């Protein structure tokens, strides 16, 4: 029989695994867009085209976060409904008992933040102890958060900007994912409500 401490630790482990799963695709997309579209901005010397490519890449990345955030919210609400049904009949399913992976708005922010952890780690190291390895990784893997201020700093009236400012860009994917997560869950809730209403009408005895 599980102790209270074991239940808490198991619940935390299940939640961490679920959040890592939700953050996996956004991390992959960060890498894909940074090593393709956004990196092209660094190779181009025409300022107008450079900005256009960078903005285009950022918009695509934001759109991807909307898609995956919505999907994560939708899936989380489905698990919530399924979990409630299982608990109602006395299930032994630990994921249902721990409410693992079920909808909670704070998870939308956390999953988005988890997807930015690799960038945060390398950027922090680069800020504290600048080195060519981190600089290379940041440019080629996390250009979505590095290139905007690089492009801005190239303006004659601006000059070099502090690398600490790059952390500001983390706010955007985190908030986008959280909003999309909420909208996905909300949409699924409405869909299931309509299904339940339709089922009630179908089951209603005819006179």
Backbone as numpy.savetxt, mean C-alpha at the origin, in Angstrom:
# Nx Ny Nz CAx CAy CAz Cx Cy Cz
-4.01 -26.25 24.96 -4.86 -25.05 24.96 -3.98 -23.79 24.96
-4.35 -22.83 24.14 -3.54 -21.62 24.01 -3.70 -20.69 25.21
-2.58 -20.13 25.63 -2.62 -19.13 26.68 -2.94 -17.78 26.05
-3.23 -16.80 26.90 -3.55 -15.45 26.41 -2.36 -14.86 25.64
-1.15 -15.08 26.18 0.06 -14.56 25.52 0.26 -15.20 24.15
0.01 -16.51 24.07 0.16 -17.21 22.80 -0.84 -16.71 21.78
-2.06 -16.45 22.23 -3.10 -15.93 21.33 -2.68 -14.59 20.76
-2.15 -13.72 21.63 -1.74 -12.39 21.19 -0.59 -12.48 20.19
0.40 -13.32 20.50 1.56 -13.44 19.61 1.15 -14.05 18.27
0.26 -15.06 18.30 -0.20 -15.68 17.06 -1.00 -14.69 16.22
-1.84 -13.90 16.89 -2.64 -12.90 16.18 -1.73 -11.88 15.50
-0.70 -11.44 16.22 0.24 -10.47 15.66 0.96 -11.06 14.45
1.40 -12.31 14.56 2.11 -12.97 13.46 1.21 -13.11 12.24
-0.05 -13.49 12.47 -1.00 -13.62 11.37 -1.24 -12.28 10.69
-1.37 -11.23 11.51 -1.62 -9.89 10.97 -0.43 -9.40 10.16
0.78 -9.64 10.68 1.99 -9.22 9.98 2.09 -9.92 8.62
1.82 -11.21 8.62 1.87 -11.96 7.36 0.84 -11.45 6.37
-0.34 -11.12 6.88 -1.39 -10.62 6.00 -1.02 -9.26 5.42
-0.43 -8.38 6.23 -0.05 -7.06 5.76 1.12 -7.12 4.78
2.05 -8.03 5.02 3.16 -8.21 4.09 2.66 -8.70 2.73
1.66 -9.57 2.78 1.06 -10.07 1.53 0.40 -8.93 0.77
-0.33 -8.07 1.50 -0.99 -6.93 0.87 -0.02 -5.90 0.31
1.16 -5.81 0.92 2.15 -4.81 0.49 3.09 -5.33 -0.59
3.06 -6.64 -0.87 4.01 -7.25 -1.80 3.93 -6.67 -3.21
2.72 -6.59 -3.77 2.57 -6.09 -5.14 2.92 -4.61 -5.25
2.49 -3.75 -4.31 2.91 -2.34 -4.39 4.43 -2.18 -4.37
5.13 -3.00 -3.59 6.59 -2.93 -3.56 7.17 -3.29 -4.93
6.63 -4.36 -5.52 7.09 -4.79 -6.84 6.85 -3.69 -7.88
5.71 -3.02 -7.78 5.40 -1.96 -8.75 6.31 -0.75 -8.56
6.67 -0.46 -7.31 7.64 0.61 -7.07 8.92 0.33 -7.86
9.39 -0.90 -7.76 10.63 -1.29 -8.43 10.49 -1.23 -9.95
9.35 -1.75 -10.44 9.12 -1.78 -11.89 9.08 -0.38 -12.49
8.28 0.51 -11.88 8.15 1.86 -12.41 9.44 2.66 -12.24
10.16 2.41 -11.15 11.40 3.15 -10.90 12.50 2.75 -11.86
12.55 1.46 -12.22 13.61 0.98 -13.12 13.25 1.12 -14.59
12.08 1.65 -14.87 11.69 1.81 -16.28 11.30 3.25 -16.58
10.06 3.61 -16.29 9.55 4.93 -16.67 10.26 6.08 -15.96
10.32 6.01 -14.63 10.89 7.12 -13.86 12.39 7.24 -14.10
13.07 6.11 -14.27 14.51 6.15 -14.51 14.82 6.86 -15.83
13.90 6.80 -16.78 14.09 7.47 -18.07 14.26 8.97 -17.88
13.64 9.51 -16.84 13.75 10.94 -16.56 15.19 11.33 -16.26
15.96 10.41 -15.69 17.34 10.71 -15.35 18.24 10.69 -16.59
17.85 9.92 -17.59 18.63 9.81 -18.81 18.34 10.93 -19.80
17.23 11.63 -19.60 16.83 12.66 -20.54 17.33 14.02 -20.08
17.90 14.79 -20.98 18.44 16.10 -20.62 17.49 17.24 -20.93
16.36 16.93 -21.58 15.38 17.97 -21.89 14.47 18.15 -20.67
14.53 19.31 -20.00 13.77 19.54 -18.77 12.27 19.28 -18.88
11.66 19.76 -19.97 10.21 19.59 -20.13 9.84 18.12 -20.23
10.56 17.38 -21.06 10.29 15.95 -21.23 10.62 15.19 -19.95
11.65 15.62 -19.26 12.05 15.00 -18.01 10.93 15.10 -16.97
10.37 16.29 -16.85 9.27 16.50 -15.90 8.03 15.71 -16.32
7.75 15.70 -17.63 6.59 14.98 -18.14 6.68 13.50 -17.82
7.85 12.90 -18.09 8.04 11.47 -17.83 7.93 11.18 -16.34
8.51 12.04 -15.52 8.46 11.85 -14.07 7.03 11.91 -13.56
6.29 12.91 -13.98 4.89 13.05 -13.55 4.06 11.86 -14.03
4.29 11.45 -15.27 3.58 10.30 -15.84 3.84 9.04 -15.01
5.10 8.83 -14.63 5.46 7.67 -13.82 4.82 7.72 -12.45
4.80 8.91 -11.84 4.19 9.06 -10.51 2.68 8.81 -10.57
2.04 9.26 -11.64 0.60 9.04 -11.79 0.29 7.55 -11.94
1.11 6.86 -12.72 0.92 5.41 -12.89 1.10 4.68 -11.57
2.09 5.09 -10.79 2.32 4.45 -9.50 1.15 4.71 -8.56
0.65 5.95 -8.57 -0.50 6.29 -7.73 -1.72 5.47 -8.14
-1.91 5.31 -9.45 -3.02 4.51 -9.94 -2.92 3.06 -9.50
-1.69 2.53 -9.50 -1.47 1.16 -9.06 -1.82 1.00 -7.58
-1.48 2.01 -6.78 -1.82 1.96 -5.35 -3.33 2.01 -5.15
-4.02 2.74 -6.01 -5.48 2.78 -5.93 -6.05 1.39 -6.20
-5.55 0.74 -7.24 -6.04 -0.60 -7.62 -5.80 -1.60 -6.51
-4.57 -1.67 -6.02 -4.25 -2.66 -5.00 -4.83 -2.29 -3.64
-4.93 -1.00 -3.35 -5.56 -0.59 -2.10 -7.02 -0.97 -2.08
-7.70 -0.75 -3.20 -9.11 -1.11 -3.32 -9.29 -2.62 -3.18
-8.41 -3.37 -3.84 -8.49 -4.83 -3.78 -8.25 -5.34 -2.36
-7.29 -4.73 -1.67 -7.01 -5.13 -0.29 -8.20 -4.84 0.62
-8.84 -3.69 0.42 -10.01 -3.33 1.23 -11.18 -4.24 0.96
-11.39 -4.54 -0.31 -12.47 -5.43 -0.72 -12.29 -6.82 -0.11
-11.08 -7.35 -0.23 -10.78 -8.68 0.32 -10.91 -8.70 1.83
-10.48 -7.61 2.48 -10.56 -7.54 3.94 -12.01 -7.54 4.41
-12.88 -6.82 3.71 -14.29 -6.80 4.12 -14.94 -8.17 3.90
-14.56 -8.85 2.83 -15.09 -10.19 2.59 -14.68 -11.13 3.71
-13.43 -11.01 4.15 -12.96 -11.84 5.26 -13.69 -11.50 6.55
-14.06 -10.22 6.71 -14.81 -9.81 7.89 -16.18 -10.50 7.93
-16.87 -10.47 6.81 -18.19 -11.09 6.72 -18.09 -12.60 6.94
-17.11 -13.22 6.29 -16.92 -14.65 6.43 -16.54 -15.01 7.86
-15.68 -14.20 8.47 -15.26 -14.44 9.84 -16.43 -14.35 10.81
-17.31 -13.38 10.60 -18.49 -13.24 11.47 -19.39 -14.47 11.38
-19.54 -14.99 10.16 -20.37 -16.18 9.97 -19.75 -17.40 10.65
-18.43 -17.52 10.55 -17.74 -18.65 11.18 -17.83 -18.57 12.70
-17.64 -17.37 13.24 -17.69 -17.21 14.70 -19.10 -17.47 15.23
-20.09 -17.17 14.42 -21.48 -17.37 14.83 -21.82 -18.84 15.02
-21.13 -19.72 14.29 -21.40 -21.16 14.40 -20.34 -21.87 15.24
-19.48 -21.09 15.91 -18.49 -21.69 16.80 -17.33 -22.34 16.08
-16.68 -21.63 15.19 -15.58 -22.16 14.41 -14.31 -22.37 15.24
-13.45 -23.25 14.75 -12.15 -23.47 15.38 -11.04 -22.83 14.54
-11.44 -22.17 13.45 -10.48 -21.51 12.56 -9.82 -20.34 13.30
-8.52 -20.45 13.50 -7.80 -19.44 14.28 -7.82 -18.07 13.61
-7.72 -18.05 12.28 -7.74 -16.76 11.57 -9.07 -16.04 11.80
-10.16 -16.81 11.85 -11.47 -16.21 12.09 -11.60 -15.78 13.55
-11.08 -16.59 14.46 -11.16 -16.26 15.89 -10.32 -15.03 16.22
-9.16 -14.90 15.56 -8.28 -13.76 15.81 -8.68 -12.53 14.98
-9.64 -12.72 14.07 -10.09 -11.65 13.15 -8.92 -11.16 12.29
-8.06 -12.10 11.94 -6.88 -11.77 11.14 -7.27 -11.41 9.71
-6.72 -10.33 9.22 -6.97 -9.92 7.84 -8.32 -9.27 7.62
-9.08 -9.09 8.69 -10.40 -8.47 8.54 -10.27 -6.95 8.47
-11.30 -6.30 7.98 -11.24 -4.87 7.69 -11.09 -4.01 8.94
-10.17 -3.07 8.86 -9.98 -2.02 9.86 -9.24 -0.90 9.14
-9.73 0.30 9.20 -9.16 1.40 8.41 -7.67 1.60 8.68
-7.25 1.41 9.93 -5.84 1.63 10.25 -4.93 0.69 9.45
-5.47 -0.47 9.07 -4.67 -1.42 8.30 -4.37 -0.86 6.90
-5.27 -0.05 6.38 -5.04 0.57 5.08 -3.81 1.46 5.11
-3.63 2.19 6.22 -2.45 3.04 6.37 -1.19 2.20 6.61
-1.34 1.17 7.44 -0.17 0.34 7.79 0.36 -0.43 6.58
-0.55 -1.02 5.78 -0.11 -1.76 4.60 0.62 -0.83 3.63
0.09 0.37 3.45 0.76 1.35 2.60 2.12 1.72 3.14
2.22 1.86 4.47 3.50 2.21 5.10 4.50 1.06 4.97
4.02 -0.17 5.13 4.89 -1.35 5.01 5.51 -1.41 3.62
4.73 -1.05 2.60 5.25 -1.09 1.23 6.37 -0.08 1.01
6.47 0.90 1.88 7.51 1.94 1.75 8.72 1.69 2.66
8.66 0.63 3.47 9.75 0.35 4.41 11.10 0.17 3.72
11.19 -0.60 2.61 12.50 -0.74 1.95 13.12 0.60 1.57
12.29 1.49 1.01 12.80 2.83 0.65 13.26 3.58 1.89
12.45 3.55 2.94 12.76 4.29 4.17 14.10 3.83 4.75
14.34 2.53 4.74 15.59 1.98 5.29 16.80 2.50 4.52
16.76 2.37 3.19 17.90 2.82 2.37 18.08 4.33 2.41
16.97 5.06 2.44 17.06 6.52 2.47 17.63 7.00 3.80
17.25 6.35 4.88 17.76 6.72 6.20 19.28 6.50 6.26
19.71 5.34 5.75 21.15 5.04 5.75 21.90 6.08 4.91
21.31 6.44 3.76 21.94 7.41 2.88 22.03 8.78 3.53
21.03 9.14 4.31 21.04 10.44 5.00 22.07 10.48 6.12
22.20 9.37 6.84 23.11 9.31 7.98 24.56 9.06 7.55
24.70 8.11 6.61 26.04 7.75 6.12 26.01 7.59 4.61
26.10 8.68 3.87 26.02 8.63 2.41 27.04 7.66 1.81
26.57 6.84 0.89 27.46 5.88 0.24 26.92 5.57 -1.16
27.81 5.09 -2.02 27.46 4.87 -3.43 26.47 3.72 -3.62
26.49 2.75 -2.71 25.58 1.60 -2.81 24.13 2.05 -2.61
23.89 2.77 -1.53 22.53 3.25 -1.24 22.07 4.24 -2.31
23.00 5.07 -2.76 22.65 6.04 -3.80 22.18 5.32 -5.06
22.90 4.25 -5.44 22.54 3.46 -6.62 21.17 2.80 -6.43
20.96 2.18 -5.28 19.69 1.48 -5.01 18.52 2.46 -5.00
18.72 3.60 -4.38 17.65 4.60 -4.30 17.26 5.10 -5.69
18.24 5.34 -6.53 17.95 5.84 -7.88 17.29 4.79 -8.76
17.79 3.57 -8.69 17.30 2.54 -9.59 16.07 1.79 -9.07
15.88 1.76 -7.77 14.76 0.99 -7.21 13.66 1.87 -6.62
14.01 3.08 -6.19 13.02 3.94 -5.54 13.03 5.35 -6.11
13.13 5.41 -7.43 13.15 6.71 -8.09 11.89 7.51 -7.88
10.78 6.83 -7.61 9.50 7.54 -7.38 9.61 8.52 -6.22
10.50 8.23 -5.25 10.65 9.10 -4.08 11.93 9.93 -4.11
12.83 9.60 -5.05 14.12 10.28 -5.10 14.19 11.34 -6.19
13.68 11.01 -7.38 13.83 11.90 -8.52 13.06 13.23 -8.44
11.89 13.27 -7.81 11.18 14.55 -7.79 12.03 15.71 -7.27
12.71 15.52 -6.15 13.51 16.61 -5.60 14.84 16.78 -6.34
15.28 15.71 -7.01 16.49 15.84 -7.84 16.18 16.77 -9.01
15.02 16.55 -9.63 14.59 17.39 -10.75 14.39 18.83 -10.29
13.75 19.00 -9.14 13.49 20.35 -8.61 14.80 21.06 -8.29
15.77 20.31 -7.74 17.05 20.93 -7.34 17.88 21.39 -8.54
17.54 20.88 -9.74 18.27 21.27 -10.94 17.89 22.67 -11.42
16.79 23.19 -10.88 16.40 24.56 -11.23 17.44 25.54 -10.67
17.88 26.52 -11.46 18.94 27.46 -11.03 18.64 28.17 -9.71
17.38 28.48 -9.47 17.02 29.24 -8.27 16.83 28.38 -7.03
16.96 27.05 -7.18 16.71 26.15 -6.05 18.01 25.61 -5.46
18.78 24.91 -6.25 20.03 24.33 -5.73 19.79 23.01 -5.02
20.83 22.49 -4.39 20.74 21.19 -3.73 19.77 21.21 -2.55
18.98 20.15 -2.46 18.02 20.01 -1.36 18.43 18.88 -0.44
18.03 18.96 0.79 18.38 17.93 1.77 17.74 16.59 1.41
18.49 15.49 1.49 17.93 14.17 1.19 16.84 13.76 2.16
16.80 14.40 3.33 15.75 14.09 4.31 14.37 14.44 3.77
14.32 15.37 2.82 13.03 15.78 2.25 12.36 14.65 1.47
13.15 13.68 1.02 12.59 12.57 0.24 11.55 11.77 1.03
11.66 11.80 2.34 10.70 11.06 3.17 9.28 11.59 3.01
9.15 12.83 2.57 7.82 13.43 2.38 6.99 12.60 1.41
7.65 12.02 0.39 6.92 11.30 -0.65 6.26 10.02 -0.15
6.66 9.54 1.01 6.05 8.34 1.59 4.58 8.60 1.92
4.27 9.85 2.30 2.90 10.20 2.69 1.91 9.91 1.56
2.32 10.15 0.32 1.40 10.02 -0.82 0.92 8.58 -1.02
1.81 7.59 -1.20 1.31 6.22 -1.38 0.57 5.68 -0.17
0.99 6.08 1.03 0.31 5.61 2.25 -1.13 6.11 2.28
-1.32 7.39 2.02 -2.67 7.97 2.06 -3.53 7.46 0.90
-2.93 7.32 -0.28 -3.68 6.80 -1.43 -4.15 5.39 -1.16
-3.27 4.55 -0.63 -3.64 3.16 -0.34 -4.75 3.11 0.71
-4.64 3.93 1.75 -5.64 3.93 2.82 -7.01 4.35 2.29
-7.04 5.38 1.45 -8.31 5.85 0.88 -8.91 4.78 -0.03
-8.07 4.18 -0.88 -8.56 3.14 -1.78 -9.01 1.91 -1.00
-8.30 1.62 0.08 -8.66 0.50 0.97 -10.05 0.71 1.54
-10.30 1.92 2.00 -11.62 2.28 2.54 -12.70 2.18 1.47
-12.42 2.72 0.29 -13.40 2.70 -0.79 -13.69 1.27 -1.26
-12.67 0.42 -1.27 -12.86 -0.97 -1.66 -13.78 -1.70 -0.69
-13.55 -1.48 0.60 -14.38 -2.12 1.62 -15.81 -1.57 1.57
-15.91 -0.27 1.36 -17.24 0.35 1.28 -18.03 -0.18 0.09
-17.37 -0.33 -1.05 -18.02 -0.85 -2.24 -18.48 -2.29 -2.05
-17.63 -3.09 -1.39 -18.00 -4.49 -1.14 -19.16 -4.58 -0.15
-19.19 -3.68 0.83 -20.29 -3.66 1.80 -21.61 -3.37 1.10
-21.60 -2.40 0.19 -22.81 -2.07 -0.56 -23.24 -3.24 -1.43
-22.26 -3.89 -2.07 -22.58 -5.01 -2.94 -23.23 -6.15 -2.15
-22.67 -6.43 -1.00 -23.22 -7.53 -0.19 -24.59 -7.17 0.38
-24.81 -5.90 0.66 -26.13 -5.46 1.14 -27.19 -5.68 0.07
-26.84 -5.38 -1.18 -27.77 -5.58 -2.28 -28.06 -7.07 -2.48
-27.02 -7.90 -2.32 -27.21 -9.34 -2.47 -28.14 -9.87 -1.38
-27.96 -9.37 -0.15 -28.81 -9.80 0.97 -30.26 -9.37 0.76
-30.45 -8.15 0.27 -31.81 -7.66 0.00 -32.48 -8.48 -1.09
-31.71 -8.79 -2.13 -32.25 -9.61 -3.21 -32.62 -11.00 -2.73
-31.80 -11.55 -1.82 -32.07 -12.87 -1.28 -33.32 -12.87 -0.40
-33.52 -11.78 0.36 -34.71 -11.66 1.22 -35.97 -11.61 0.37
-35.89 -10.86 -0.72 -37.06 -10.76 -1.61 -37.35 -12.11 -2.25
-36.30 -12.82 -2.60 -36.45 -14.13 -3.22 -37.05 -15.14 -2.25
-36.62 -15.06 -0.98 -37.08 -16.00 0.03 -38.43 -15.65 0.64
-38.90 -14.43 0.36 -40.18 -13.99 0.92 -41.33 -14.83 0.37
-42.14 -15.41 1.25 -43.24 -16.27 0.78 -44.25 -15.51 -0.07
-44.67 -16.13 -1.15 -45.62 -15.51 -2.02 -47.06 -15.75 -1.54
-47.91 -14.75 -1.68 -49.30 -14.89 -1.25 -50.17 -15.40 -2.38
